Amino acid sequence: MRRTSKPKAPRGIKNWAEDDRPREKMMQKGYAALSNAELIAILIQSGNKEKNAVELARELLKMSNYNLSQMSKLAIKDFQKVKGIGEVRAITVAAALELGRRRQLSEAVDQKVLGNSKAAADLLVPLMSDLPHEHFCVLCLTAGNKLLHYEFVSSGGLTSTVADPRVIFKIAIQHMASRIIIAHNHPSGNLRPSISDKTVTEKIKNGALMLDMRLVDHLIIADNKYLSFADEGML
């Protein structure tokens, strides 16, 4: 007697129970009820012939060991390595991750007074921790440590960037800064300052004194952690 195989259950999300579908689940239970994969599934909207949107989202998360911070370091081309994730979907996911970073940053900027290394790190870690290449940033402050302006002054490769003191001081003078904080990230995750890091810190410290400014700190940012030159007694 010939056996007939059972038809496979439909994989598409539209065939799920209504309260299990990501969009409907969000409407009924709120944002917090959704997993990271379900939230990403809403962004990518639909699956392909082999996998539904949630399964594709899990594939994206798997690329970064299910760590959203690591995921935000991935390039758009990295997302496209997942079958079913084209350029438009990859850009949508990347844009959502960038919005999350900027939300963290705006909360830190609202505090404005940067009286210690932690306050500066609260601003800089969300801004710089996930960048795939080295970037150098300057924060312009009043004499009372209120934030006037921040700006990236250079970017480099995976291991180094060049910070031109002339550019840093030009920005500081334009914004009438009395104090400055400089910062750069280490994509490698290593917080230890290099000889070059120490040299540029000394240059900027001495240059600031000649302009009646003060270099308050130099922060190295890596993997959501930071090292403060001021806290370590290196200024």
C-alpha positions as CSV (number, residue, x, y, z in Angstrom):
1,M,0.0,0.0,0.0
2,R,1.4,3.3,-1.1
3,R,1.9,5.9,1.6
4,T,1.0,9.5,0.9
5,S,3.2,12.1,2.5
6,K,1.5,14.7,4.6
7,P,1.6,18.2,3.1
8,K,4.0,20.5,4.8
9,A,2.6,23.2,7.0
10,P,2.8,26.6,5.3
11,R,5.8,28.6,6.5
12,G,4.6,32.1,5.7
13,I,3.8,34.4,8.7
14,K,0.4,35.1,7.2
15,N,-0.5,31.5,8.1
16,W,0.4,31.9,11.7
17,A,-2.1,32.5,14.5
18,E,-2.8,36.2,14.6
19,D,-1.4,36.8,18.0
20,D,1.9,35.2,16.9
21,R,2.4,37.5,13.9
22,P,5.0,40.2,14.7
23,R,2.9,43.2,13.6
24,E,-0.3,42.0,15.2
25,K,1.6,40.9,18.3
26,M,3.1,44.4,18.7
27,M,-0.3,46.0,18.4
28,Q,-1.9,43.7,20.9
29,K,1.0,43.2,23.4
30,G,3.3,46.2,22.9
31,Y,6.9,46.5,21.7
32,A,8.5,44.7,24.7
33,A,6.6,41.5,23.9
34,L,8.6,41.0,20.6
35,S,11.9,39.3,20.3
36,N,14.8,40.9,18.4
37,A,14.1,38.6,15.5
38,E,10.4,39.6,15.4
39,L,11.3,43.3,15.4
40,I,13.7,42.8,12.6
41,A,11.1,40.7,10.7
42,I,8.8,43.7,10.8
43,L,11.6,45.7,9.1
44,I,12.2,43.2,6.3
45,Q,8.5,42.6,5.9
46,S,8.4,39.3,4.1
47,G,10.4,36.1,3.6
48,N,11.4,34.1,0.6
49,K,10.4,30.7,-0.7
50,E,12.6,28.9,1.8
51,K,12.2,31.0,5.0
52,N,9.7,33.4,6.5
53,A,10.7,36.9,7.7
54,V,11.4,35.8,11.3
55,E,13.7,33.0,10.1
56,L,15.6,35.5,7.9
57,A,15.8,37.9,10.8
58,R,17.4,35.1,12.9
59,E,19.9,34.5,10.1
60,L,20.9,38.2,10.3
61,L,21.2,38.0,14.1
62,K,23.3,34.8,13.9
63,M,25.9,36.7,11.8
64,S,26.7,38.8,14.9
65,N,26.2,36.1,17.6
66,Y,22.8,37.5,18.4
67,N,24.4,40.7,19.7
68,L,22.7,43.9,18.4
69,S,25.8,46.0,19.2
70,Q,27.9,43.7,17.0
71,M,25.2,43.7,14.4
72,S,25.4,47.5,14.1
73,K,29.0,47.1,13.0
74,L,28.1,45.1,10.0
75,A,28.1,46.7,6.5
76,I,25.1,46.7,4.2
77,K,26.9,44.2,2.0
78,D,27.3,41.9,5.0
79,F,23.5,41.8,5.5
80,Q,23.1,40.9,1.8
81,K,25.0,37.7,2.4
82,V,21.8,36.2,3.8
83,K,19.7,34.8,1.0
84,G,16.6,36.8,0.8
85,I,18.1,40.0,2.1
86,G,18.5,42.3,-0.9
87,E,19.9,45.9,-0.9
88,V,16.6,47.5,0.1
89,R,16.1,45.2,3.1
90,A,19.7,45.5,4.1
91,I,19.5,49.3,4.0
92,T,16.3,49.3,6.1
93,V,17.9,47.2,8.8
94,A,21.1,49.3,8.8
95,A,19.0,52.5,9.1
96,A,17.1,51.1,12.1
97,L,20.3,50.2,13.9
98,E,21.7,53.7,13.2
99,L,18.5,55.3,14.6
100,G,19.0,53.3,17.8
101,R,22.5,54.6,18.1
102,R,21.3,58.2,17.5
103,R,18.6,57.8,20.1
104,Q,21.2,56.8,22.7
105,L,23.3,59.8,21.6
106,S,20.5,62.3,21.8
107,E,19.8,61.2,25.4
108,A,23.4,61.8,26.3
109,V,23.6,65.2,24.5
110,D,20.5,66.4,26.4
111,Q,22.6,66.2,29.6
112,K,25.1,68.7,28.1
113,V,27.3,69.2,31.2
114,L,30.4,66.9,30.9
115,G,32.0,67.3,34.3
116,N,33.8,63.9,34.4
117,S,34.9,61.0,32.2
118,K,31.7,59.1,32.7
119,A,29.6,61.9,31.5
120,A,31.7,62.2,28.4
121,A,31.7,58.5,27.9
122,D,27.8,58.4,28.1
123,L,27.9,60.7,25.0
124,L,30.8,59.1,23.2
125,V,30.3,55.3,23.7
126,P,26.9,55.2,21.8
127,L,28.4,57.4,19.1
128,M,31.7,55.6,18.5
129,S,31.7,52.1,20.0
130,D,30.2,50.3,17.0
131,L,32.1,52.1,14.2
132,P,34.0,49.6,12.0
133,H,37.0,52.0,11.4
134,E,38.9,54.4,13.6
135,H,37.4,57.9,14.0
136,F,38.6,60.9,15.9
137,C,36.2,63.3,17.6
138,V,36.5,66.6,19.4
139,L,34.1,68.0,22.0
140,C,34.0,71.7,22.5
141,L,33.1,72.9,26.0
142,T,32.6,76.1,28.0
143,A,34.6,76.9,31.1
144,G,31.8,75.2,33.1
145,N,32.1,72.0,31.0
146,K,28.8,72.6,29.1
147,L,28.9,71.0,25.6
148,L,28.9,73.5,22.8
149,H,29.6,71.3,19.9
150,Y,31.0,67.9,18.8
151,E,32.5,66.9,15.5
152,F,34.4,64.1,13.8
153,V,37.7,65.5,12.6
154,S,39.1,62.4,10.8
155,S,38.6,58.8,10.1
156,G,41.0,56.0,9.1
157,G,41.4,52.3,8.8
158,L,40.9,49.4,11.2
159,T,44.0,50.2,13.2
160,S,44.7,54.0,13.0
161,T,43.6,57.4,12.1
162,V,45.4,60.7,11.8
163,A,44.3,63.6,14.1
164,D,45.5,67.0,12.8
165,P,45.8,69.4,15.8
166,R,45.3,72.4,13.4
167,V,41.8,71.1,12.5
168,I,40.9,70.4,16.1
169,F,41.9,73.9,17.2
170,K,40.2,75.5,14.3
171,I,36.9,73.9,15.3
172,A,37.5,74.8,19.0
173,I,38.1,78.5,18.1
174,Q,35.1,78.6,15.8
175,H,32.9,77.5,18.7
176,M,34.6,79.7,21.3
177,A,35.6,76.7,23.4
178,S,37.5,77.1,26.7
179,R,38.0,73.4,27.1
180,I,38.1,70.4,24.8
181,I,37.8,66.7,25.0
182,I,39.2,64.5,22.3
183,A,38.3,60.9,21.7
184,H,38.9,58.1,19.2
185,N,37.7,54.5,18.9
186,H,39.6,51.2,18.7
187,P,37.7,48.8,16.5
188,S,40.0,46.0,17.7
189,G,38.4,46.2,21.2
190,N,41.7,46.9,22.8
191,L,41.6,49.9,25.1
192,R,45.3,50.2,25.6
193,P,46.7,53.5,24.2
194,S,49.4,53.3,21.6
195,I,52.6,55.4,21.5
196,S,50.9,57.4,18.8
197,D,47.8,58.0,21.0
198,K,50.1,59.3,23.7
199,T,52.0,61.5,21.3
200,V,49.0,63.2,19.8
201,T,47.5,63.7,23.3
202,E,50.7,65.6,24.4
203,K,50.7,67.7,21.2
204,I,47.1,68.7,21.7
205,K,47.5,69.4,25.4
206,N,50.4,71.7,24.8
207,G,48.7,73.4,21.8
208,A,45.6,74.0,23.9
209,L,47.6,75.8,26.6
210,M,49.1,78.2,24.0
211,L,45.6,79.1,23.0
212,D,44.3,79.6,26.6
213,M,42.3,76.4,26.3
214,R,42.5,73.2,28.3
215,L,42.5,69.6,27.2
216,V,40.2,68.0,29.7
217,D,40.5,64.4,28.6
218,H,41.2,62.0,25.9
219,L,38.9,59.0,25.7
220,I,39.6,55.7,23.9
221,I,36.3,53.9,23.1
222,A,36.1,50.1,22.4
223,D,33.3,47.5,22.7
224,N,31.0,49.7,24.9
225,K,33.9,50.5,27.3
226,Y,36.3,53.4,27.6
227,L,39.6,54.5,28.9
228,S,40.1,58.0,30.2
229,F,43.6,59.5,30.0
230,A,42.6,61.9,32.8
231,D,41.4,59.1,35.1
232,E,44.6,57.1,34.4
233,G,46.8,60.1,35.3
234,M,48.2,60.4,31.7
235,L,47.3,64.1,31.2
